[in-house]
């Protein structure tokens, strides 16, 4: 399954809901919680303190996420419920942010695999070696095309930002 794209965060408002338990990583900033509350309130049409579970994807999209309907169903879980209150919504969004954080870590780890000499760049030779010898092997022509698309600044090597763009492009 494709990963939900994460938006840039904005806004501010302190909230106790953002306090992580000791030893627990808290993926939500105060700014995100404020932004989530604002979007949640817009979709809480009756002022009941909850949104319809069927609106979750719409609320997420209004926040800049791009979940598929299958991803929304996975996020909501197997429980059949009609409504989601704000604490549940925050929990769902925190889980999604935590999962996306894991994706960021996986991308960093993958970059290290490609950056065989540890200089912070993936050279054409390093990329060619990994892509033609490991996993789903690509042809030299496919690797050349990948390099042309990834090397945005044309310096003959791929920096971390270019690498992220390469592995997250559709």
Secondary structure, DSSP 8 states (H G I E B T S, - for coil): ---------------GGG---TT------HHHHHHHHHHHHHH-TTSSSEEEGGGHHHHHHHTT----HHHHHHHH-SS--SEEEHHHHHHHHHHHHHHHHHHHHHHHHHHHHH-TT-SSSEEHHHHHHHHHHSSS---HHHHHHHHHHH-TT-SSEE-HHHHHHHHH--
